[in-house]
Amino acid sequence: MFSDNCGGQNRNRYVAFALWFARNHLSLSKITHTFLEKGHTETENDSIHATMERAKRRLELYTPDQWYTAVRAARVSKQPYKVKDMTAKDFVDFKSMSNNVTDLAIDDDGQKIMWSRTRQLFIMEEDPHAIFFATAYGGVPRRMAVYRRNRRF
């Protein structure tokens, strides 16, 4: 996976727990999430959001349900975007999940984790209770000290 490196949106404990949850609940062997360098962060999602924003300017939306139609109709020259209707049971509260663990600010060696310098996150089958990180692309993953109160995460 790739994303921009915005700490408020992507490089944070909630995304880390979302990746952990996905790896453990979707039977994946490994997830690698790479945060792109500043100035090199334009992704296909940015293009999709821009297309939806342009379409929104032509419409007056009064209810959340109208967004389904607006997103489907946003793409006029290619196949329309697919929109999946979701309910509350389709969502997981990663904030609550992450609040049940101790501080994610240190690694297993007791070294402070600089989230602003984190370049990749890894969730691996070999240690399903851990979240790993690297501060260099292709660097050696280090394990975060992730434990639930009085037991491993």
Secondary structure, DSSP 8 states (H G I E B T S, - for coil): -EE---TTTTSSHHHHHHHHHHHHHTT-SEEEEEE--TT----HHHHHHHHHHHHHHT----STTHHHHHHHHS--SSS--------GGG---HHHHHHTB--SSBBTTS-B--GGG--EEEEETTSTT--EEESSTT---EEB--EETTEE-
